[in-house]
Amino acid sequence: MGQQPISTRRAMRLFRLGVPCLATLVGLWLLGGKIDGAVWARLPSEIAHLSPLHLASAALFSLISLWAVGRYDGVAHRHLQTGIAPRPARLTGSIAIALSQTLGFGLFTGAAARWRLLPALSIADALRLSAFVCVSFLVSWAWITAFACLVLAAPPWTSLPAIAVVLTAPVAICVLIWAPKLTLGPVHLRLPSLVACGAIMTWAIIDLGAAALALYFLIPAEYLAFATLLPVFLLALGAALLSGTPGGVGPFELVLLGLLPKVPVAEVLAGILGFRAVYYAIPAVLAMIAMLRPFEATPRQPPCGVPPSIDTKRAEIGVIRQNGGMLLDFGSGAIAVWPTPQTLTALGDPIGSPIQDAIKALAHHATEQNRIPCLYKCTARTAVAARQVGWSALHCADEAVLTPAAFDLAVPARRALRRKLRHAEQAGVTTMHARALPLKDMAAVDKDWQDRSGAARGGTMGRFSAAYVADQLVFLAYQNGRLIAFASFHHSNHQWCLDLMRAAADAPNGTMHALVTRALSDAVERGVPQVSLAATPACPDPSSRLMRAAAMQVVARSGGPGLRQFKSCFAPDWQPPYVATRTRAGIAAALADIAREVHHPRPLHHPHEIHNQDEDNEVALLLAS
């Protein structure tokens, strides 16, 4: 029994080695059947007639292709967060691919080359990089080839497969947005972001286009148009890649000669041999020389997570303690950032730095992570600064803000609040600022709330957990000595911000109003200049019928009407937070990504404690929810 796994592994290794070798032999045997003696006789003279100018042009486009393939590794290193600087990452990619495409067995030869050139990487990291590059390139090749077969003069039989492949693109985009993690048994894979996929596709187009041009310059132009060669070249390259043979020898030539219409075989073979020299052989020799001296690349340390400062002007950023966020310190200031699968989102305005510096730092760190930089729930001042550097900004929410010192219950606009408070008082509800947290009772209230309201939301919305509320201001409501509700606030010296609101099923009407009113009273005593009741969804563009319809859906799905009605009882000052990214399409992608995180949150970061993964409604927003 003990020998069986070893025997099985040996058999699998022999199979992996044997299949490419067998494919090479079969391809060469089939290719030999297509070439008669006259072709072999003419081949030396055709090779001799290859123009030096055409060879130089082919070498130039081969260089462009290898330059582009090195960019795959840049994307892969950012996705896997290896910390390797862009330049050695890209050079390593070009060298590794120059070797692997010539030697075959691309996954393993590429991994070995990367491991040799970047000693700071483990062999496991090198294999992950190699696998990422191989798989992402194959997917890109499939889409590019399918599109080329549909729009260019490709063999007729490719139409249906090409349509099927092209139709997978919107499905793939939806998967990347709504299911960014893939689980295969015990293995959990983080799929590349839309930014990473766009970059890979761009480099693949340059790579494949330049490689096709390198071959095109070595085949006499009178025999073949580039539009005819391109789809056939892509199909031949795919056959070579899937076969795993060294340099694709056999399958590449077989497909190319079989699909090119009425082209003299000798001229095509001479062009292929010249192509193999300038695209495969010479780069492989140079890559082997480069392998003699590894790069001295030390992985950069990722930015450290820092707990939110007590002196931040926007207390709401305290939510980043629970969603995996951090304070990003970039010298002249800091910004609270929250990474999601597609975005690096900055919550609120920058802390103590010029806004343009913060935007630049956010964009830089987002690029290093293959993410969309996004300013979320920022003020109009920051939105204007973002527009000045070419970003797009959109009004996305309405935030209810109160000035505790000026809060007066007697004003006519708060008569509904007075009725709510009287109702709670008549029911015997008492409120207090918690000095010690009754966590067990709070957990019971929270569970009762979840049983009625459904699972709590996450992302920009806090969820109940002992460690989380321990850092907040908590106000408790009792009836007959029993805890029936609580409300928590993020806090700083400049602002309090409403976060969790939980009430038992039998809590009298007006209980939550009483809790918030008690918090406002305490804020006056402590000299807090501002209390935020957080945000509710807004219509970004009321002049657009589509935007109005979308906003109504957001409001309906997020409890917006009831939430806004609750906050309106306090007659707050409604202020407009904004969302900003580089493009309008980026705003849509960012809001969709944030919506997914809100409605399908990741596990809490405090798994060891009394948790109940819940949340309320306060830090609301979400155009795309």
Buried (B, 14 or more C-beta within 10 A) or exposed (E): EEEEEEEEEEEEEEEEEEEBEEBBEBBBEBBEEEBEEEBEEBBEEBBEEBEEEBBEBBBBBBBBBBBBBBBBBBBBBBBBEBBBBBEBBBBBBBBBBBBBBBBBBBBBBBBBBBBBBBEBBEEEBBBBBBBBBBEBBBBBBBBBBBBBBBEBBBEEEBEEEBEEBBEBEEEBEEEBBBEBEEEEEEEEEEBBBBBBBEBBBBBBBBBBBBBBBBBBBBBBEEBBEBEBBBBBBBBBBBBBBEBBBBBBBBBBBBBBBBBBEEBBBBBBBBBBBBBBBBBBBBBBEBBBEBBEEBBEBEBEEEBEEEEBBEEBBBBBBBBBBBBBBBBBBBEEBBBBBBBBBBBBBBBBBBBEBEBEBBBBBBBEBBBBBBBBBBBBBBBEEBBBBBEEEEBBBBBBBBBBBBBBEEBEEEEEEBEBBBBBBEBBEEBEBBBEEBEEBBBEBBBBBBBBBBEEBEEBBBBBBBBBBBBBBEBBBBBBBBBEEEBBBBBBBBBBBBBBBBBBBBBBEEBBEBBBBBBBBBBBEBBBEEEBEBBBBBBBBBBBEEEEEEBBEBBBBBBEEBBBEEBBEBBBBBBBEBBBBBBBBBEEEBBBBBBBBBBBBBBEBBEBBBEEBBBBBBBBBBBBBBBBB
